[in-house]
Amino acid sequence: LLPPLLALLFLLIVYQYVSPACPGAACPRRPPASAARRGGGPEEREEEEEAAAMPRLAAKFPFARGELCRRVRFDMRGRDVIVFLHIQKTGGTTFGRHLVRNIHLEQPCYCRAGQKKCACHRPGGDKDTWLFSRFSTGWSCGLHADWTELTSCVPAAMERRGCAGNRTLSEVRWRLLELFFPAFKTQNRTPGTDVSFPEPASQQTADIKAGLNFYYITMLRDPVSRYLSEWKHVQRGATWKTSLHMCDGRSPTPDELPTCYEGDDWSGVSLQEFMDCSYNLASNRQVRMLADLSLVGCYNLTFMNESERNTILLQSAKNNLKNMAFFGLTEFQRKTQYLFERTFNLKFISPFTQFNVTRASNVDIGEDVRQRIEELNFLDVQLYEYAKDLFLQRFQYSKQEEHQKNRLKRREERRLLR
C-alpha cells in the first residue's frame, strides 16, 4: 500500500501549487491588480489601500462641486459674523455651547459663572462680536428666530450693537415663485414687495468679496426624534409663546396662528393630543424655520392653496440650507465637528460626544404612531433626506480632498529623500 499512498500524497502537494484557487490562508498575499500593472510600488499600494478604506456613498441627489466644497475665509479680526439659526430640539443648545466654550481662539469668549451669555469679542477688540447666537448676543431677533426673521433682523441688530459695517447677503425677489409657478410673475407680484431668497453659491462669493459677510449656520435632526423631543419638552411646560414670528414686518394675528392650548402652557399633554392639533408648529418645523415665508404669504393660509404652499416651502428650505455656509446633523456629531472645522478653519478643544440615549429615544411608540408622525412631518422628512445626502457627500468630498493632499505631501517627502 505504500507506493499508492506516496503517489496520492505527491499529487496533493502538486495540486496545492498548480491549482487556480488557494484555500484560505494558504494563498500568498498578492498585490492589487492595478498595483501589479503599475509595478506594485509602495506608493501605489498605499494609495490602493486608502482608496479601499474610503466609504463609498450611494448619492441620491446630484450636487455640483461648488456645493460640496465649503471653505470660508473667516476673518475674525475683520467684519465676518457667524449667525446661528437655532431650531428647537435639534441639539442646538449643545452646539451653541461648543461655539462659545470649546473653540481654540486667539481671544476666547468671556463667560461669567452662572450666566448663559458669553462675550465673544474679536481679537484686540472689546465691543464688536464675531458670533450671533443665543449664547453670545441673546435672542436679539426674538426667541428661536427663523430664516425669514434673521435675514431681515440681523443687520439692524448688529448695527445697534455698534457693528454698522456688517450687512446681510443680497436678496433675489420672487425668484422661487417665478421659477416654479410662472403665473405668479405677472399676477401676484406687487411692486415694492420685499421677498427674500438667497443667491446661488457663485453670487454669494461675489457678495462676500463686496463685504457682505454674514455666514449662516444651523443644525438639523431626524424629524421623528425631533418631534418626540419637542412633545416631551412641551409636556414639561415649554411654550415658546414669546416668539415673534415676524414676517413682512409684522407678527401673525391670532386667527392666522391660533394656539393649541388654553391657559399658560400645555403641560401634561398626551402624544395623541399633541398630534391632533392641526396648527401645532411642531409639525414640519424645520422646513418652516429654514424657508422664506414671504414667498407664501407668511402665516396667511388663504394666500395660496396648500399644495403650492408646501412645494414652495420645501424648495425654499432646501435652497436656503444648501446655500448656508454650514449645517450639521445631530445624528453625526463627529462628522459635524469635522466639517465645521474644515469650513471655517477653526479647531475645537475637545471632541464632540454622540449621545445615543435621549428623551426621544426612550419614548416607546408603535409603527402606526411613527407612521402618523412621519405623515405630519412629511416636508421635514423630505428635507432631512436631502440634507443627510448633502451632508454625507460633503463629508466624503472633504475626506477625499484631505487624503489627496496627504498623498501629495508624502510623495514630495519621498522625492526629497531620494
C-alpha positions as CSV (number, residue, x, y, z in Angstrom):
1,L,0.0,0.0,0.0
2,L,3.0,2.4,0.5
3,P,3.6,3.2,-3.3
4,P,-0.1,4.2,-3.9
5,L,-0.2,6.4,-0.7
6,L,3.1,8.1,-1.6
7,A,1.7,8.8,-5.1
8,L,-1.5,10.2,-3.7
9,L,0.4,12.5,-1.3
10,F,2.6,13.7,-4.2
11,L,-0.4,14.5,-6.3
12,L,-2.0,16.5,-3.4
13,I,1.2,18.5,-2.9
14,V,1.4,19.3,-6.6
15,Y,-2.2,20.3,-6.7
16,Q,-1.6,22.9,-4.0
17,Y,0.8,24.7,-6.3
18,V,-0.9,24.4,-9.7
19,S,-4.5,24.9,-8.6
20,P,-6.0,28.3,-9.8
21,A,-7.6,28.9,-6.4
22,C,-5.8,28.7,-3.0
23,P,-7.7,27.5,0.1
24,G,-7.9,30.4,2.6
25,A,-4.8,31.3,4.4
26,A,-2.6,29.1,2.2
27,C,-2.7,31.8,-0.5
28,P,0.3,34.1,-0.7
29,R,-0.5,37.8,-0.5
30,R,-0.8,39.3,-3.9
31,P,-0.7,43.0,-4.7
32,P,-3.9,44.5,-6.2
33,A,-4.4,44.1,-9.9
34,S,-4.0,47.8,-10.6
35,A,-0.8,48.0,-8.4
36,A,0.6,44.9,-10.2
37,R,0.0,46.5,-13.6
38,R,2.0,49.6,-12.4
39,G,4.7,47.6,-10.8
40,G,3.3,47.4,-7.3
41,G,5.5,50.1,-5.7
42,P,4.9,51.1,-2.0
43,E,3.2,54.4,-3.1
44,E,0.8,52.7,-5.4
45,R,-0.1,50.0,-2.8
46,E,-0.6,52.8,-0.2
47,E,-3.0,54.6,-2.5
48,E,-4.9,51.5,-3.2
49,E,-5.3,50.7,0.5
50,E,-6.5,54.3,1.2
51,A,-9.0,54.1,-1.7
52,A,-10.3,50.8,-0.4
53,A,-10.7,52.2,3.1
54,M,-12.8,55.2,2.0
55,P,-16.5,54.6,2.3
56,R,-18.5,54.6,-0.9
57,L,-21.6,56.7,-0.7
58,A,-24.6,56.0,-2.9
59,A,-25.6,59.6,-3.7
60,K,-29.3,60.3,-4.1
61,F,-29.2,63.9,-5.2
62,P,-26.7,65.4,-7.7
63,F,-24.7,68.3,-6.4
64,A,-22.1,70.4,-8.1
65,R,-18.5,70.6,-6.9
66,G,-19.1,74.2,-5.6
67,E,-22.0,72.9,-3.5
68,L,-19.9,70.2,-1.9
69,C,-16.7,72.2,-1.3
70,R,-17.3,74.5,1.6
71,R,-14.4,76.8,2.5
72,V,-14.9,80.1,4.3
73,R,-12.1,82.6,4.7
74,F,-13.5,83.6,8.0
75,D,-11.8,86.8,9.1
76,M,-12.5,87.1,12.9
77,R,-10.5,90.3,13.0
78,G,-12.5,91.9,10.2
79,R,-16.2,92.1,9.8
80,D,-17.2,88.5,9.4
81,V,-20.0,87.2,11.6
82,I,-21.3,83.6,12.2
83,V,-25.1,83.7,12.6
84,F,-26.5,80.6,14.3
85,L,-30.1,79.7,13.3
86,H,-31.3,77.6,16.3
87,I,-34.2,75.3,15.5
88,Q,-35.9,73.8,18.6
89,K,-34.8,70.3,19.7
90,T,-32.1,69.8,17.2
91,G,-29.2,69.8,19.6
92,G,-28.7,73.5,19.0
93,T,-28.1,74.2,22.7
94,T,-25.2,71.8,22.9
95,F,-23.7,73.1,19.6
96,G,-24.2,76.7,20.7
97,R,-22.2,76.0,23.9
98,H,-19.4,74.4,21.7
99,L,-19.2,77.7,19.8
100,V,-18.6,79.9,22.9
101,R,-16.7,77.5,25.1
102,N,-14.9,74.8,23.0
103,I,-13.1,76.6,20.2
104,H,-9.4,77.5,20.1
105,L,-9.5,81.3,19.8
106,E,-6.8,83.9,20.0
107,Q,-9.2,85.8,22.3
108,P,-11.6,83.2,23.9
109,C,-15.2,84.1,24.7
110,Y,-15.5,85.5,28.2
111,C,-18.2,83.5,30.1
112,R,-19.2,84.6,33.6
113,A,-20.1,81.9,36.1
114,G,-23.8,81.4,36.4
115,Q,-24.7,83.2,33.2
116,K,-25.7,81.7,29.9
117,K,-24.4,84.5,27.7
118,C,-20.7,84.9,26.9
119,A,-18.8,87.9,25.4
120,C,-17.3,86.8,22.1
121,H,-15.2,89.8,21.1
122,R,-12.9,90.0,18.1
123,P,-9.1,89.7,18.9
124,G,-8.0,93.1,20.1
125,G,-11.5,94.5,20.5
126,D,-13.9,94.9,23.3
127,K,-17.2,95.7,21.6
128,D,-17.6,94.1,18.2
129,T,-18.6,90.4,18.2
130,W,-17.9,87.6,15.6
131,L,-20.8,85.4,16.7
132,F,-24.6,86.0,16.6
133,S,-26.3,83.3,18.8
134,R,-28.3,82.9,22.0
135,F,-25.1,82.3,24.0
136,S,-23.4,85.4,22.7
137,T,-25.9,88.1,21.8
138,G,-29.0,86.5,23.3
139,W,-32.3,86.3,21.5
140,S,-31.7,89.7,19.7
141,C,-34.1,88.9,16.9
142,G,-36.7,87.1,19.0
143,L,-36.9,83.7,20.6
144,H,-35.8,81.0,18.1
145,A,-35.9,83.4,15.2
146,D,-36.3,81.6,11.8
147,W,-34.6,82.3,8.5
148,T,-37.2,84.9,7.5
149,E,-36.7,86.8,10.7
150,L,-32.9,86.5,10.9
151,T,-32.1,87.7,7.4
152,S,-34.2,90.9,7.9
153,C,-33.3,91.5,11.6
154,V,-29.6,90.6,11.9
155,P,-28.2,93.7,10.1
156,A,-30.2,96.1,12.2
157,A,-29.4,94.2,15.4
158,M,-25.7,94.3,14.6
159,E,-25.9,98.0,13.9
160,R,-27.5,98.6,17.3
161,R,-24.5,96.8,18.8
162,G,-22.2,99.2,17.1
163,C,-21.3,97.0,14.1
164,A,-22.6,99.2,11.3
165,G,-20.1,97.8,8.8
166,N,-21.9,94.4,8.7
167,R,-24.6,93.7,6.1
168,T,-26.5,90.7,5.1
169,L,-26.3,88.7,1.9
170,S,-28.1,90.3,-1.1
171,E,-31.7,89.1,-1.9
172,V,-33.4,88.0,-5.0
173,R,-37.1,88.8,-5.1
174,W,-39.7,86.3,-6.1
175,R,-37.2,84.0,-7.8
176,L,-38.6,80.8,-6.4
177,L,-42.2,81.7,-7.3
178,E,-41.3,82.7,-10.9
179,L,-39.2,79.6,-11.3
180,F,-41.8,77.0,-10.2
181,F,-45.0,78.9,-10.8
182,P,-44.7,81.2,-13.8
183,A,-48.2,82.6,-13.3
184,F,-47.0,84.5,-10.2
185,K,-44.7,86.5,-12.3
186,T,-47.5,88.6,-13.8
187,Q,-50.4,88.0,-11.5
188,N,-49.2,88.1,-7.9
189,R,-46.1,90.3,-7.9
190,T,-46.7,93.6,-6.1
191,P,-44.2,96.4,-6.9
192,G,-42.0,97.1,-3.9
193,T,-42.8,93.8,-2.2
194,D,-39.6,92.6,-0.5
195,V,-39.4,88.8,-0.7
196,S,-36.0,87.4,0.2
197,F,-34.3,84.4,-1.3
198,P,-30.5,83.6,-1.1
199,E,-28.2,84.0,-4.0
200,P,-26.6,80.9,-5.5
201,A,-23.1,80.0,-4.3
202,S,-21.4,81.8,-7.1
203,Q,-23.3,85.0,-6.3
204,Q,-22.6,84.6,-2.6
205,T,-18.9,84.6,-3.4
206,A,-19.2,87.8,-5.2
207,D,-21.2,89.3,-2.4
208,I,-18.7,88.2,0.2
209,K,-15.9,89.9,-1.8
210,A,-18.0,93.0,-1.8
211,G,-18.0,93.0,2.0
212,L,-21.3,91.2,2.7
213,N,-20.1,88.9,5.5
214,F,-22.8,87.1,7.4
215,Y,-22.3,83.3,7.5
216,Y,-25.5,81.4,8.5
217,I,-25.2,78.0,10.1
218,T,-27.8,75.6,11.7
219,M,-28.4,72.1,13.0
220,L,-30.9,69.6,11.7
221,R,-32.3,66.4,13.3
222,D,-34.2,63.3,12.3
223,P,-37.9,64.5,12.1
224,V,-39.5,61.8,14.2
225,S,-36.9,62.1,17.0
226,R,-37.1,65.9,16.9
227,Y,-41.0,65.8,17.0
228,L,-41.0,63.4,20.0
229,S,-38.4,65.5,21.8
230,E,-40.5,68.7,21.3
231,W,-43.6,66.9,22.6
232,K,-41.7,65.8,25.8
233,H,-40.4,69.4,26.2
234,V,-43.9,70.9,25.8
235,Q,-45.3,68.3,28.2
236,R,-42.9,69.6,30.8
237,G,-44.2,73.2,30.4
238,A,-42.3,74.8,27.5
239,T,-44.3,77.0,25.1
240,W,-42.0,79.4,23.2
241,K,-45.1,81.7,23.2
242,T,-42.9,84.7,23.3
243,S,-41.5,84.0,19.8
244,L,-42.3,86.9,17.5
245,H,-42.8,85.0,14.2
246,M,-42.1,88.3,12.3
247,C,-42.7,88.2,8.6
248,D,-43.1,91.0,6.2
249,G,-42.8,93.5,9.0
250,R,-45.5,92.1,11.4
251,S,-46.4,89.2,13.6
252,P,-49.2,86.8,12.7
253,T,-52.7,87.5,14.1
254,P,-54.4,85.1,16.5
255,D,-56.6,83.9,13.6
256,E,-53.6,83.2,11.4
257,L,-51.7,81.4,14.2
258,P,-54.0,80.1,17.0
259,T,-52.7,78.3,20.0
260,C,-53.3,74.6,20.7
261,Y,-54.0,75.1,24.4
262,E,-55.8,77.3,26.9
263,G,-54.0,78.8,29.8
264,D,-50.4,79.4,30.4
265,D,-48.9,76.3,28.9
266,W,-49.7,72.8,27.6
267,S,-48.2,70.8,30.5
268,G,-49.1,67.1,30.7
269,V,-50.3,67.0,27.0
270,S,-50.5,63.4,25.7
271,L,-48.9,62.5,22.4
272,Q,-52.3,61.9,20.8
273,E,-53.4,65.4,21.7
274,F,-50.1,66.8,20.5
275,M,-50.6,65.2,17.1
276,D,-54.3,66.1,16.8
277,C,-53.7,69.9,16.9
278,S,-53.8,70.8,13.2
279,Y,-52.0,74.2,13.8
280,N,-49.2,72.8,16.0
281,L,-46.0,74.5,14.9
282,A,-44.1,71.3,15.8
283,S,-45.2,69.8,12.6
284,N,-42.7,70.4,9.7
285,R,-40.9,72.9,12.0
286,Q,-37.5,72.5,10.3
287,V,-38.9,73.4,6.8
288,R,-40.8,76.4,8.2
289,M,-37.7,77.6,10.1
290,L,-35.5,77.4,7.0
291,A,-37.9,78.6,4.3
292,D,-38.6,82.1,3.2
293,L,-42.1,82.5,4.5
294,S,-42.7,85.7,2.5
295,L,-42.9,83.6,-0.6
296,V,-46.2,82.0,0.7
297,G,-47.8,85.0,2.3
298,C,-46.3,84.3,5.8
299,Y,-48.8,82.7,8.1
300,N,-51.8,83.6,5.9
301,L,-53.0,80.1,4.8
302,T,-55.5,81.6,2.3
303,F,-52.7,83.2,0.2
304,M,-52.5,80.1,-1.9
305,N,-53.6,76.5,-1.9
306,E,-51.9,74.0,0.3
307,S,-50.2,72.0,-2.4
308,E,-48.5,75.0,-3.9
309,R,-47.6,76.3,-0.4
310,N,-45.9,73.1,0.6
311,T,-44.0,72.8,-2.7
312,I,-42.6,76.3,-2.4
313,L,-41.8,76.0,1.3
314,L,-39.8,72.7,0.8
315,Q,-37.9,74.1,-2.2
316,S,-37.1,77.3,-0.4
317,A,-35.9,75.4,2.6
318,K,-33.7,73.2,0.5
319,N,-32.1,76.1,-1.3
320,N,-31.5,78.1,1.8
321,L,-30.0,75.1,3.6
322,K,-27.7,74.3,0.6
323,N,-26.5,78.0,0.4
324,M,-25.8,78.3,4.1
325,A,-22.1,78.4,5.0
326,F,-22.6,75.3,7.1
327,F,-25.1,72.9,8.6
328,G,-24.7,69.9,10.9
329,L,-26.8,66.8,11.8
330,T,-27.5,65.8,15.4
331,E,-27.1,62.2,14.5
332,F,-23.5,62.7,13.2
333,Q,-21.7,64.7,15.9
334,R,-18.1,63.8,14.9
335,K,-18.7,64.5,11.2
336,T,-20.4,67.8,12.2
337,Q,-17.3,68.8,14.1
338,Y,-15.0,67.8,11.2
339,L,-17.0,69.7,8.6
340,F,-17.3,72.8,10.8
341,E,-13.5,72.8,11.4
342,R,-12.8,72.4,7.7
343,T,-15.3,75.1,6.7
344,F,-14.2,77.9,9.0
345,N,-10.6,76.8,9.7
346,L,-11.4,76.8,13.4
347,K,-10.4,73.9,15.8
348,F,-12.4,72.7,18.8
349,I,-10.6,72.0,22.0
350,S,-12.4,68.7,22.9
351,P,-14.2,66.3,20.5
352,F,-18.0,66.2,20.2
353,T,-19.9,63.5,22.0
354,Q,-22.6,61.4,20.4
355,F,-25.5,60.9,22.8
356,N,-27.5,57.9,21.5
357,V,-29.8,57.9,24.6
358,T,-32.1,60.9,24.7
359,R,-35.6,61.6,25.9
360,A,-37.0,60.9,22.4
361,S,-35.2,57.6,22.2
362,N,-36.8,56.5,25.5
363,V,-40.3,57.0,24.1
364,D,-41.7,53.6,23.1
365,I,-44.1,54.1,20.1
366,G,-45.7,51.7,17.7
367,E,-45.3,51.5,14.0
368,D,-48.7,53.2,13.4
369,V,-47.7,56.1,15.6
370,R,-44.4,56.5,13.9
371,Q,-46.1,56.5,10.6
372,R,-48.6,59.2,11.8
373,I,-45.7,61.4,12.9
374,E,-44.0,61.0,9.5
375,E,-47.2,62.0,7.8
376,L,-47.5,65.1,10.0
377,N,-43.9,65.9,9.2
378,F,-43.8,64.8,5.6
379,L,-42.0,68.0,4.5
380,D,-39.4,67.7,7.2
381,V,-38.9,64.0,6.2
382,Q,-38.1,65.1,2.6
383,L,-35.8,67.9,3.8
384,Y,-33.9,65.7,6.1
385,E,-33.4,63.1,3.4
386,Y,-32.0,65.9,1.1
387,A,-29.9,67.4,4.0
388,K,-28.4,64.0,5.0
389,D,-27.4,63.2,1.5
390,L,-25.8,66.6,1.0
391,F,-24.1,66.4,4.4
392,L,-22.6,62.9,3.8
393,Q,-21.5,63.9,0.3
394,R,-19.7,67.0,1.7
395,F,-18.0,64.8,4.3
396,Q,-16.9,62.3,1.7
397,Y,-15.6,65.1,-0.6
398,S,-13.7,66.7,2.3
399,K,-12.1,63.3,3.3
400,Q,-11.1,62.6,-0.3
401,E,-9.6,66.0,-0.6
402,E,-7.7,65.6,2.6
403,H,-6.4,62.2,1.6
404,Q,-5.3,63.5,-1.8
405,K,-3.4,66.4,-0.1
406,N,-1.7,63.9,2.3
407,R,-0.7,61.7,-0.7
408,L,0.9,64.7,-2.5
409,K,2.7,65.6,0.7
410,R,4.1,62.1,1.2
411,R,5.2,62.0,-2.5
412,E,7.0,65.2,-2.1
413,E,8.7,64.0,1.1
414,R,9.8,60.8,-0.7
415,R,11.1,62.8,-3.6
416,L,13.2,65.0,-1.3
417,L,14.6,61.9,0.4
418,R,15.5,60.3,-2.9
